[in-house]
Amino acid sequence: MNLKRAGVVLLGALAMTVVLFYIDINFYNDYDFTKDNVNEILFWSFVRGLVISMAVNIGNYYRSVQKK
């Protein structure tokens, strides 16, 4: 994996983190979040965003390889 592809994956993960974090915060019915709760939600949002971004990137790579 070259540096450009890694950068695209991380950029996608960060973009997905914001969206997933917003969704997770709105699904919680608890309005008195502690710092630990917010950090945990943010961490898991980043992990899920990273996994989704990697899956999309791998799928796009193999689709482009098949077209050749």
ROLUM-509669 format. One line per field, with one value per atom (N, C-alpha, C, O): residue number from 1; chain; atom name; x, y, z. Coordinates in Angstrom, 2 decimals. Each point is the difference from the previous one (the first is absolute). Example, Ala and Ser with C-alpha at 12.3 -4.5 7.8 and 13.67 -1.06 7.14 Angstrom:
# ROLUM-509669
k: (1,1,1,1,2,2,2,2)
c: (A,A,A,A,A,A,A,A)
a: (N,CA,C,O,N,CA,C,O)
px: (13.19,-0.89,0.90,1.04,-1.39,0.82,-0.77,0.51)
py: (-5.69,1.19,1.20,-0.02,1.07,1.19,1.09,1.11)
pz: (7.80,0.00,0.00,0.66,-1.38,0.06,0.73,0.17)
***
This chain:
# ROLUM-509669
k: (1,1,1,1,2,2,2,2,3,3,3,3,4,4,4,4,5,5,5,5,6,6,6,6,7,7,7,7,8,8,8,8,9,9,9,9,10,10,10,10,11,11,11,11,12,12,12,12,13,13,13,13,14,14,14,14,15,15,15,15,16,16,16,16,17,17,17,17,18,18,18,18,19,19,19,19,20,20,20,20,21,21,21,21,22,22,22,22,23,23,23,23,24,24,24,24,25,25,25,25,26,26,26,26,27,27,27,27,28,28,28,28,29,29,29,29,30,30,30,30,31,31,31,31,32,32,32,32,33,33,33,33,34,34,34,34,35,35,35,35,36,36,36,36,37,37,37,37,38,38,38,38,39,39,39,39,40,40,40,40,41,41,41,41,42,42,42,42,43,43,43,43,44,44,44,44,45,45,45,45,46,46,46,46,47,47,47,47,48,48,48,48,49,49,49,49,50,50,50,50,51,51,51,51,52,52,52,52,53,53,53,53,54,54,54,54,55,55,55,55,56,56,56,56,57,57,57,57,58,58,58,58,59,59,59,59,60,60,60,60,61,61,61,61,62,62,62,62,63,63,63,63,64,64,64,64,65,65,65,65,66,66,66,66,67,67,67,67,68,68,68,68)
c: (A,A,A,A,A,A,A,A,A,A,A,A,A,A,A,A,A,A,A,A,A,A,A,A,A,A,A,A,A,A,A,A,A,A,A,A,A,A,A,A,A,A,A,A,A,A,A,A,A,A,A,A,A,A,A,A,A,A,A,A,A,A,A,A,A,A,A,A,A,A,A,A,A,A,A,A,A,A,A,A,A,A,A,A,A,A,A,A,A,A,A,A,A,A,A,A,A,A,A,A,A,A,A,A,A,A,A,A,A,A,A,A,A,A,A,A,A,A,A,A,A,A,A,A,A,A,A,A,A,A,A,A,A,A,A,A,A,A,A,A,A,A,A,A,A,A,A,A,A,A,A,A,A,A,A,A,A,A,A,A,A,A,A,A,A,A,A,A,A,A,A,A,A,A,A,A,A,A,A,A,A,A,A,A,A,A,A,A,A,A,A,A,A,A,A,A,A,A,A,A,A,A,A,A,A,A,A,A,A,A,A,A,A,A,A,A,A,A,A,A,A,A,A,A,A,A,A,A,A,A,A,A,A,A,A,A,A,A,A,A,A,A,A,A,A,A,A,A,A,A,A,A,A,A,A,A,A,A,A,A,A,A,A,A,A,A,A,A,A,A,A,A)
a: (N,CA,C,O,N,CA,C,O,N,CA,C,O,N,CA,C,O,N,CA,C,O,N,CA,C,O,N,CA,C,O,N,CA,C,O,N,CA,C,O,N,CA,C,O,N,CA,C,O,N,CA,C,O,N,CA,C,O,N,CA,C,O,N,CA,C,O,N,CA,C,O,N,CA,C,O,N,CA,C,O,N,CA,C,O,N,CA,C,O,N,CA,C,O,N,CA,C,O,N,CA,C,O,N,CA,C,O,N,CA,C,O,N,CA,C,O,N,CA,C,O,N,CA,C,O,N,CA,C,O,N,CA,C,O,N,CA,C,O,N,CA,C,O,N,CA,C,O,N,CA,C,O,N,CA,C,O,N,CA,C,O,N,CA,C,O,N,CA,C,O,N,CA,C,O,N,CA,C,O,N,CA,C,O,N,CA,C,O,N,CA,C,O,N,CA,C,O,N,CA,C,O,N,CA,C,O,N,CA,C,O,N,CA,C,O,N,CA,C,O,N,CA,C,O,N,CA,C,O,N,CA,C,O,N,CA,C,O,N,CA,C,O,N,CA,C,O,N,CA,C,O,N,CA,C,O,N,CA,C,O,N,CA,C,O,N,CA,C,O,N,CA,C,O,N,CA,C,O,N,CA,C,O,N,CA,C,O,N,CA,C,O,N,CA,C,O,N,CA,C,O,N,CA,C,O)
px: (0.86,-0.86,0.90,0.83,-1.01,0.84,-0.56,-1.09,1.85,-0.34,-1.29,-0.77,0.54,-1.21,-1.25,-1.00,1.07,-1.15,-0.27,-1.15,2.22,-0.17,-0.62,-0.83,1.23,-0.57,-1.48,-0.78,0.40,-1.41,-0.81,-1.12,1.68,-0.69,-0.19,-1.08,2.13,-0.10,-0.95,-0.73,0.75,-0.92,-1.45,-0.87,0.63,-1.34,-0.41,-1.16,2.11,-0.29,-0.36,-0.93,1.64,-0.30,-1.36,-0.75,0.43,-1.31,-1.12,-1.02,1.22,-1.00,-0.11,-1.07,2.19,-0.01,-0.96,-0.75,0.78,-0.89,-1.46,-0.81,0.49,-1.38,-0.43,-1.08,1.91,-0.35,-0.07,-0.84,1.71,-0.04,-1.30,-0.62,0.19,-1.25,-1.19,-0.90,0.91,-1.08,-0.01,-1.06,2.24,0.07,-0.45,-0.70,1.09,-0.40,-1.52,-0.62,0.02,-1.45,-0.77,-1.15,1.74,-0.69,0.05,-0.85,1.83,0.04,-1.07,-0.15,-0.59,-1.03,0.50,-0.77,2.05,0.60,0.62,0.87,-1.32,0.51,1.11,0.56,-0.22,1.11,1.20,0.32,0.32,1.16,1.20,0.24,0.51,1.29,1.05,-0.25,1.43,1.07,0.38,0.35,-0.41,0.32,-1.01,0.38,-1.66,-1.03,0.22,-0.08,0.37,0.20,1.25,0.01,1.07,1.22,-0.21,0.53,-1.30,-0.27,-0.84,0.27,-1.29,-0.84,0.84,-0.15,1.02,0.84,0.98,0.22,0.37,0.94,-0.68,0.52,-1.68,-0.68,-0.55,-0.11,-0.24,-0.41,1.17,-0.18,1.37,1.18,0.33,0.34,-0.44,0.30,-0.98,0.41,-1.69,-0.99,0.22,-0.12,0.44,0.30,1.22,0.02,1.00,1.20,-0.30,0.48,-1.27,-0.36,-0.82,0.25,-1.22,-0.83,0.84,-0.15,1.03,0.84,0.95,0.20,0.38,0.88,-0.77,0.49,-1.69,-0.81,-0.35,0.07,-0.45,-0.34,1.24,-0.08,1.22,1.23,0.44,0.41,-0.50,0.36,-0.95,0.43,-1.72,-0.96,0.26,-0.08,0.39,0.32,1.27,0.10,0.88,1.26,-0.23,0.47,-1.19,-0.20,-0.93,0.14,-1.06,-0.84,0.81,-0.22,1.16,0.85,0.97,0.34,0.11,0.90,-0.75,0.57,-1.84,-0.80,-0.28,-0.11,0.00,-0.30,1.19,-0.18,1.38,1.20,0.13,0.95)
py: (-1.18,1.18,1.23,0.17,0.67,1.20,1.10,-0.12,1.18,1.09,0.72,0.41,-0.26,0.68,-0.81,0.57,-1.87,-0.85,0.01,0.02,-0.02,0.06,1.33,0.05,1.02,1.31,0.07,0.62,-1.25,-0.03,-0.79,0.38,-1.49,-0.82,0.80,-0.01,0.69,0.78,1.19,0.34,0.30,1.11,-0.48,0.64,-1.77,-0.59,-0.40,0.16,-0.70,-0.40,1.22,-0.06,1.15,1.20,0.58,0.46,-0.48,0.49,-0.88,0.51,-1.81,-0.93,0.12,-0.20,0.52,0.14,1.09,-0.17,1.29,1.12,-0.42,0.28,-0.94,-0.41,-1.05,0.10,-1.11,-1.06,0.51,-0.45,1.39,0.57,0.76,-0.11,0.88,0.74,-0.96,0.24,-1.31,-0.98,-0.67,-0.18,-0.20,-0.67,0.90,-0.44,1.69,0.94,0.17,0.09,-0.04,0.17,-1.24,0.10,-1.28,-1.22,-0.26,-0.71,1.29,-0.12,0.91,1.14,-1.65,0.81,0.64,0.60,-0.74,0.53,1.36,0.09,0.95,1.33,0.46,1.08,-1.85,0.39,-0.91,-0.91,1.19,-0.77,0.36,1.17,-2.17,0.26,0.05,-0.37,0.84,0.08,-1.40,-0.17,-0.82,-1.37,-0.54,-0.68,0.98,-0.46,0.61,-0.70,1.98,0.67,-0.53,-0.21,0.00,-0.55,-1.40,-0.34,-0.47,-1.36,0.02,-0.75,1.60,0.11,0.50,-0.50,1.48,0.53,-1.05,-0.10,-0.68,-1.05,-1.04,-0.36,-0.13,-1.03,0.55,-0.74,2.01,0.62,0.04,-0.26,0.57,0.01,-1.40,-0.18,-0.82,-1.38,-0.44,-0.59,0.85,-0.38,0.76,-0.58,1.87,0.78,-0.53,-0.02,-0.40,-0.56,-1.32,-0.24,-0.61,-1.29,0.22,-0.65,1.54,0.28,0.58,-0.39,1.33,0.62,-1.01,0.03,-0.92,-1.03,-0.96,-0.41,0.04,-0.93,0.62,-0.67,1.93,0.68,0.12,-0.20,0.53,0.14,-1.34,-0.04,-1.04,-1.32,-0.41,-0.53,0.79,-0.31,0.77,-0.57,1.84,0.81,-0.48,0.01,-0.42,-0.48,-1.28,-0.12,-0.83,-1.25,0.17,-0.72,1.65,0.27,0.61,-0.32,1.20,0.60,-1.03,0.08,-1.03,-1.06,-0.91,-0.44,0.14,-0.89,0.64,-0.72,2.03,0.68,-0.03,0.17,-0.38,0.01,-1.25,-0.15)
pz: (0.00,0.00,0.00,0.89,-1.87,-0.07,0.90,0.57,-0.47,0.93,-0.41,0.86,-2.15,-0.47,0.37,0.45,-0.64,0.33,1.52,0.43,0.36,1.46,0.42,0.91,-1.58,0.29,-0.33,0.73,-1.83,-0.39,1.02,0.35,0.12,1.01,1.29,0.58,-0.13,1.23,-0.15,0.93,-2.08,-0.23,0.01,0.58,-1.22,0.03,1.40,0.39,0.39,1.37,0.85,0.81,-0.98,0.78,-0.38,0.87,-2.15,-0.42,0.55,0.47,-0.52,0.54,1.52,0.56,0.11,1.45,0.44,0.96,-1.66,0.36,-0.14,0.88,-1.98,-0.24,1.02,0.58,-0.36,0.94,1.44,0.78,-0.43,1.34,0.22,1.06,-2.05,0.09,0.14,0.80,-1.57,0.08,1.37,0.60,-0.10,1.30,1.14,0.90,-0.94,1.05,-0.01,1.06,-2.23,-0.07,0.38,0.42,-0.55,0.38,1.50,0.54,0.15,1.45,0.59,-0.42,1.39,0.65,1.28,0.75,-0.49,1.21,-0.33,-0.87,1.55,-0.31,0.93,-0.22,1.23,0.86,-0.29,0.76,-1.90,-0.42,0.85,0.30,0.08,0.64,-1.10,-1.14,1.51,-0.98,-0.49,-1.17,2.05,-0.39,-1.01,-0.95,1.15,-0.95,-1.38,-1.01,0.97,-1.28,-0.69,-1.21,1.99,-0.58,-0.55,-1.06,1.77,-0.47,-1.28,-0.94,0.91,-1.19,-1.18,-1.12,1.36,-1.06,-0.51,-1.20,2.11,-0.39,-0.88,-1.06,1.50,-0.79,-1.31,-0.98,0.95,-1.26,-0.98,-1.19,1.69,-0.86,-0.50,-1.17,2.04,-0.41,-1.08,-1.00,1.21,-1.02,-1.30,-1.08,1.17,-1.21,-0.73,-1.23,1.98,-0.62,-0.70,-1.11,1.74,-0.61,-1.27,-1.01,1.07,-1.17,-1.13,-1.15,1.49,-1.01,-0.64,-1.21,2.02,-0.55,-0.90,-1.05,1.47,-0.81,-1.34,-1.03,1.02,-1.25,-0.89,-1.21,1.82,-0.76,-0.60,-1.16,1.91,-0.51,-1.12,-1.02,1.21,-1.05,-1.28,-1.09,1.21,-1.18,-0.68,-1.23,2.02,-0.57,-0.80,-1.13,1.70,-0.71,-1.22,-0.99,1.07,-1.16,-1.12,-1.17,1.51,-1.04,-0.57,-1.18,1.98,-0.49,-0.94,-0.99,1.27,-0.86,-1.36,-0.99,0.93,-1.25,-0.97,-1.21,1.71,-0.86,-0.79,-0.77)
***
